[in-house]
Amino acid sequence: MEQTPRLYDALRQLLGQQCRWQDQRHLYSLVWMVVGLIASG
């Protein structure tokens, strides 16, 4: 399995604490979108 960036792991942990996600795929998609926004500057 490929390693994920530390930013991804930190955001997943932070956003996962705020509420219970009925479907974890939504959380993962949101985190990757945020990572993309940050990376694009």
C-alpha distance matrix in Angstrom:
0.0 3.8 6.5 9.2 12.8 15.2 17.4 15.1 14.6 18.3 19.4 17.4 19.1 22.4 22.6 21.4 24.4 27.0 27.1 25.6 23.6 24.5 21.5 18.3 17.4 20.4 19.3 15.9 18.0 20.6 18.4 17.0 20.7 21.8 19.4 20.6 24.2 23.9 22.4 25.1 27.7
3.8 0.0 3.8 6.5 9.8 12.6 14.7 12.8 12.9 16.5 17.6 16.2 18.2 21.2 21.5 21.0 23.9 26.4 26.9 25.9 23.8 25.2 22.1 18.7 17.5 20.1 18.7 15.2 16.9 19.2 16.6 14.9 18.5 19.4 16.6 17.7 21.3 20.8 19.0 21.8 24.3
6.5 3.8 0.0 3.8 6.7 9.0 11.6 10.2 9.9 13.4 14.9 14.0 15.6 18.5 19.4 19.0 21.7 24.2 25.2 24.6 23.0 24.8 22.1 18.4 17.7 19.8 17.8 14.5 16.6 18.2 15.1 13.9 17.5 17.8 14.7 16.5 19.8 18.8 17.2 20.5 22.5
9.2 6.5 3.8 0.0 3.8 6.5 8.3 6.5 6.9 10.3 11.4 10.8 12.8 15.3 16.0 16.2 18.9 21.2 22.3 22.1 20.4 22.6 19.9 16.3 15.5 17.1 14.8 11.6 13.6 14.8 11.5 10.4 14.0 14.0 11.1 13.2 16.3 15.3 14.2 17.5 19.5
12.8 9.8 6.7 3.8 0.0 3.8 5.3 5.3 6.5 8.8 10.1 10.9 12.7 14.4 15.6 16.5 18.9 20.9 22.6 23.0 21.6 24.2 21.8 18.2 17.5 18.4 15.8 13.0 14.6 14.9 11.3 10.4 13.5 12.6 9.3 11.7 14.4 12.6 11.5 15.2 16.6
15.2 12.6 9.0 6.5 3.8 0.0 3.8 5.4 5.1 6.1 8.6 9.8 10.6 12.2 14.1 15.1 16.9 19.1 21.2 22.0 21.2 24.2 22.3 18.6 18.7 19.2 16.1 14.0 16.0 15.6 11.8 12.1 14.9 13.2 10.4 13.5 15.4 13.1 12.9 16.7 17.4
17.4 14.7 11.6 8.3 5.3 3.8 0.0 3.8 5.5 5.1 6.1 8.5 9.9 10.5 12.0 13.8 15.6 17.2 19.5 20.7 19.8 22.9 21.2 17.8 17.6 17.4 14.3 12.6 14.0 13.0 9.2 9.8 11.9 9.7 7.2 10.6 12.0 9.7 10.2 13.8 14.3
15.1 12.8 10.2 6.5 5.3 5.4 3.8 0.0 3.8 5.5 5.3 6.0 8.6 9.9 10.5 11.7 14.3 15.9 17.6 18.2 16.9 19.7 17.7 14.2 13.9 14.0 11.1 9.0 10.7 10.3 6.5 7.0 10.0 8.7 6.5 9.9 12.0 10.8 11.2 14.6 15.8
14.6 12.9 9.9 6.9 6.5 5.1 5.5 3.8 0.0 3.8 5.5 5.2 6.2 8.6 10.1 10.4 12.5 14.9 16.6 17.1 16.3 19.2 17.6 13.9 14.4 15.0 11.7 10.0 12.8 12.4 8.8 10.2 13.3 11.9 10.2 13.7 15.6 14.1 14.8 18.2 19.2
18.3 16.5 13.4 10.3 8.8 6.1 5.1 5.5 3.8 0.0 3.8 5.5 5.2 6.1 8.6 9.8 11.0 13.2 15.6 16.8 16.7 20.0 19.0 15.5 16.5 16.3 12.6 11.9 14.4 12.9 9.4 11.6 13.9 11.5 10.4 14.2 15.2 13.3 14.7 18.1 18.4
19.4 17.6 14.9 11.4 10.1 8.6 6.1 5.3 5.5 3.8 0.0 3.8 5.4 5.0 5.9 8.1 9.9 11.1 13.4 14.9 14.3 17.7 16.6 13.6 14.2 13.3 9.7 9.5 11.4 9.4 6.2 9.1 10.8 8.3 8.3 12.0 12.6 11.4 13.4 16.4 16.8
17.4 16.2 14.0 10.8 10.9 9.8 8.5 6.0 5.2 5.5 3.8 0.0 3.8 5.5 5.4 5.7 8.5 10.4 11.8 12.3 11.5 14.7 13.5 10.1 11.2 10.9 7.3 7.1 10.0 8.8 6.1 9.1 11.4 10.2 10.3 13.6 14.9 14.4 15.9 18.8 19.8
19.1 18.2 15.6 12.8 12.7 10.6 9.9 8.6 6.2 5.2 5.4 3.8 0.0 3.8 5.7 5.2 6.4 9.2 11.1 12.0 12.3 15.7 15.2 12.0 14.0 13.8 10.0 10.5 13.6 12.2 9.7 12.8 15.0 13.2 13.3 16.9 17.9 16.8 18.6 21.6 22.2
22.4 21.2 18.5 15.3 14.4 12.2 10.5 9.9 8.6 6.1 5.0 5.5 3.8 0.0 3.8 5.5 5.5 7.1 10.1 12.0 12.7 16.4 16.4 13.7 15.5 14.4 10.7 11.9 14.2 11.9 9.8 13.3 14.6 12.2 13.0 16.6 16.7 15.6 18.1 20.8 20.8
22.6 21.5 19.4 16.0 15.6 14.1 12.0 10.5 10.1 8.6 5.9 5.4 5.7 3.8 0.0 3.8 5.4 5.6 7.7 9.6 9.7 13.4 13.4 11.2 12.8 11.1 7.6 9.7 11.6 9.0 7.9 11.7 12.6 10.7 12.5 15.6 15.6 15.4 18.0 20.3 20.6
21.4 21.0 19.0 16.2 16.5 15.1 13.8 11.7 10.4 9.8 8.1 5.7 5.2 5.5 3.8 0.0 3.8 5.6 6.3 7.0 7.4 11.1 11.3 9.0 11.5 10.6 7.2 9.4 12.2 10.6 9.7 13.3 14.7 13.6 14.9 18.0 18.6 18.5 20.7 23.2 23.9
24.4 23.9 21.7 18.9 18.9 16.9 15.6 14.3 12.5 11.0 9.9 8.5 6.4 5.5 5.4 3.8 0.0 3.8 5.7 7.5 9.5 13.1 14.1 12.3 15.1 14.0 10.8 13.2 15.8 13.8 12.9 16.6 17.8 16.1 17.5 20.8 21.0 20.5 23.0 25.5 25.7
27.0 26.4 24.2 21.2 20.9 19.1 17.2 15.9 14.9 13.2 11.1 10.4 9.2 7.1 5.6 5.6 3.8 0.0 3.8 7.2 9.2 12.7 14.3 13.2 15.7 13.7 10.9 14.0 15.8 13.3 13.2 17.0 17.4 15.7 17.8 20.8 20.4 20.3 23.2 25.2 25.3
27.1 26.9 25.2 22.3 22.6 21.2 19.5 17.6 16.6 15.6 13.4 11.8 11.1 10.1 7.7 6.3 5.7 3.8 0.0 3.8 6.2 9.4 11.5 11.3 14.1 12.2 10.2 13.7 15.4 13.4 14.1 17.7 18.1 17.2 19.5 22.2 22.0 22.4 25.2 27.0 27.5
25.6 25.9 24.6 22.1 23.0 22.0 20.7 18.2 17.1 16.8 14.9 12.3 12.0 12.0 9.6 7.0 7.5 7.2 3.8 0.0 3.8 6.3 8.8 9.0 12.3 11.1 9.7 13.0 15.1 14.0 14.8 18.1 19.0 18.6 20.7 23.2 23.6 24.2 26.6 28.5 29.4
23.6 23.8 23.0 20.4 21.6 21.2 19.8 16.9 16.3 16.7 14.3 11.5 12.3 12.7 9.7 7.4 9.5 9.2 6.2 3.8 0.0 3.8 5.3 5.8 8.7 7.5 6.9 10.2 11.9 11.4 12.7 15.6 16.5 16.8 18.8 20.9 21.7 22.7 24.8 26.5 27.8
24.5 25.2 24.8 22.6 24.2 24.2 22.9 19.7 19.2 20.0 17.7 14.7 15.7 16.4 13.4 11.1 13.1 12.7 9.4 6.3 3.8 0.0 3.8 6.5 9.0 8.4 9.3 12.1 13.4 13.6 15.4 17.8 18.6 19.5 21.6 23.3 24.2 25.6 27.5 29.0 30.6
21.5 22.1 22.1 19.9 21.8 22.3 21.2 17.7 17.6 19.0 16.6 13.5 15.2 16.4 13.4 11.3 14.1 14.3 11.5 8.8 5.3 3.8 0.0 3.8 5.4 5.8 7.4 9.3 10.6 11.7 13.4 15.2 16.3 17.8 19.4 20.9 22.3 23.9 25.3 26.8 28.7
18.3 18.7 18.4 16.3 18.2 18.6 17.8 14.2 13.9 15.5 13.6 10.1 12.0 13.7 11.2 9.0 12.3 13.2 11.3 9.0 5.8 6.5 3.8 0.0 3.8 5.3 5.2 6.4 8.7 10.0 10.8 12.6 14.4 15.6 16.7 18.5 20.2 21.4 22.6 24.5 26.5
17.4 17.5 17.7 15.5 17.5 18.7 17.6 13.9 14.4 16.5 14.2 11.2 14.0 15.5 12.8 11.5 15.1 15.7 14.1 12.3 8.7 9.0 5.4 3.8 0.0 3.8 5.4 5.0 6.1 8.5 9.8 10.6 12.3 14.3 15.3 16.4 18.4 20.1 20.9 22.5 24.8
20.4 20.1 19.8 17.1 18.4 19.2 17.4 14.0 15.0 16.3 13.3 10.9 13.8 14.4 11.1 10.6 14.0 13.7 12.2 11.1 7.5 8.4 5.8 5.3 3.8 0.0 3.8 5.5 5.1 6.1 8.6 10.0 10.6 12.4 14.3 15.4 16.6 18.5 19.9 21.2 23.2
19.3 18.7 17.8 14.8 15.8 16.1 14.3 11.1 11.7 12.6 9.7 7.3 10.0 10.7 7.6 7.2 10.8 10.9 10.2 9.7 6.9 9.3 7.4 5.2 5.4 3.8 0.0 3.8 5.5 5.1 6.2 8.7 9.9 10.7 12.3 14.3 15.5 16.6 18.3 20.1 21.7
15.9 15.2 14.5 11.6 13.0 14.0 12.6 9.0 10.0 11.9 9.5 7.1 10.5 11.9 9.7 9.4 13.2 14.0 13.7 13.0 10.2 12.1 9.3 6.4 5.0 5.5 3.8 0.0 3.8 5.5 5.1 6.3 8.7 10.0 10.6 12.3 14.4 15.5 16.4 18.3 20.4
18.0 16.9 16.6 13.6 14.6 16.0 14.0 10.7 12.8 14.4 11.4 10.0 13.6 14.2 11.6 12.2 15.8 15.8 15.4 15.1 11.9 13.4 10.6 8.7 6.1 5.1 5.5 3.8 0.0 3.8 5.5 5.2 6.2 8.7 9.9 10.6 12.4 14.4 15.3 16.5 18.8
20.6 19.2 18.2 14.8 14.9 15.6 13.0 10.3 12.4 12.9 9.4 8.8 12.2 11.9 9.0 10.6 13.8 13.3 13.4 14.0 11.4 13.6 11.7 10.0 8.5 6.1 5.1 5.5 3.8 0.0 3.8 5.5 5.1 6.3 8.7 9.9 10.7 12.5 14.2 15.4 17.1
18.4 16.6 15.1 11.5 11.3 11.8 9.2 6.5 8.8 9.4 6.2 6.1 9.7 9.8 7.9 9.7 12.9 13.2 14.1 14.8 12.7 15.4 13.4 10.8 9.8 8.6 6.2 5.1 5.5 3.8 0.0 3.8 5.4 5.2 6.2 8.6 9.9 10.7 12.2 14.3 15.8
17.0 14.9 13.9 10.4 10.4 12.1 9.8 7.0 10.2 11.6 9.1 9.1 12.8 13.3 11.7 13.3 16.6 17.0 17.7 18.1 15.6 17.8 15.2 12.6 10.6 10.0 8.7 6.3 5.2 5.5 3.8 0.0 3.8 5.5 5.0 6.1 8.6 9.9 10.3 12.1 14.5
20.7 18.5 17.5 14.0 13.5 14.9 11.9 10.0 13.3 13.9 10.8 11.4 15.0 14.6 12.6 14.7 17.8 17.4 18.1 19.0 16.5 18.6 16.3 14.4 12.3 10.6 9.9 8.7 6.2 5.1 5.4 3.8 0.0 3.8 5.4 5.0 6.2 8.7 9.8 10.6 12.7
21.8 19.4 17.8 14.0 12.6 13.2 9.7 8.7 11.9 11.5 8.3 10.2 13.2 12.2 10.7 13.6 16.1 15.7 17.2 18.6 16.8 19.5 17.8 15.6 14.3 12.4 10.7 10.0 8.7 6.3 5.2 5.5 3.8 0.0 3.8 5.4 5.1 6.2 8.5 9.9 11.1
19.4 16.6 14.7 11.1 9.3 10.4 7.2 6.5 10.2 10.4 8.3 10.3 13.3 13.0 12.5 14.9 17.5 17.8 19.5 20.7 18.8 21.6 19.4 16.7 15.3 14.3 12.3 10.6 9.9 8.7 6.2 5.0 5.4 3.8 0.0 3.8 5.5 5.2 6.1 8.6 10.2
20.6 17.7 16.5 13.2 11.7 13.5 10.6 9.9 13.7 14.2 12.0 13.6 16.9 16.6 15.6 18.0 20.8 20.8 22.2 23.2 20.9 23.3 20.9 18.5 16.4 15.4 14.3 12.3 10.6 9.9 8.6 6.1 5.0 5.4 3.8 0.0 3.8 5.5 5.1 6.1 8.7
24.2 21.3 19.8 16.3 14.4 15.4 12.0 12.0 15.6 15.2 12.6 14.9 17.9 16.7 15.6 18.6 21.0 20.4 22.0 23.6 21.7 24.2 22.3 20.2 18.4 16.6 15.5 14.4 12.4 10.7 9.9 8.6 6.2 5.1 5.5 3.8 0.0 3.8 5.5 5.2 6.6
23.9 20.8 18.8 15.3 12.6 13.1 9.7 10.8 14.1 13.3 11.4 14.4 16.8 15.6 15.4 18.5 20.5 20.3 22.4 24.2 22.7 25.6 23.9 21.4 20.1 18.5 16.6 15.5 14.4 12.5 10.7 9.9 8.7 6.2 5.2 5.5 3.8 0.0 3.8 5.5 5.4
22.4 19.0 17.2 14.2 11.5 12.9 10.2 11.2 14.8 14.7 13.4 15.9 18.6 18.1 18.0 20.7 23.0 23.2 25.2 26.6 24.8 27.5 25.3 22.6 20.9 19.9 18.3 16.4 15.3 14.2 12.2 10.3 9.8 8.5 6.1 5.1 5.5 3.8 0.0 3.8 5.4
25.1 21.8 20.5 17.5 15.2 16.7 13.8 14.6 18.2 18.1 16.4 18.8 21.6 20.8 20.3 23.2 25.5 25.2 27.0 28.5 26.5 29.0 26.8 24.5 22.5 21.2 20.1 18.3 16.5 15.4 14.3 12.1 10.6 9.9 8.6 6.1 5.2 5.5 3.8 0.0 3.8
27.7 24.3 22.5 19.5 16.6 17.4 14.3 15.8 19.2 18.4 16.8 19.8 22.2 20.8 20.6 23.9 25.7 25.3 27.5 29.4 27.8 30.6 28.7 26.5 24.8 23.2 21.7 20.4 18.8 17.1 15.8 14.5 12.7 11.1 10.2 8.7 6.6 5.4 5.4 3.8 0.0
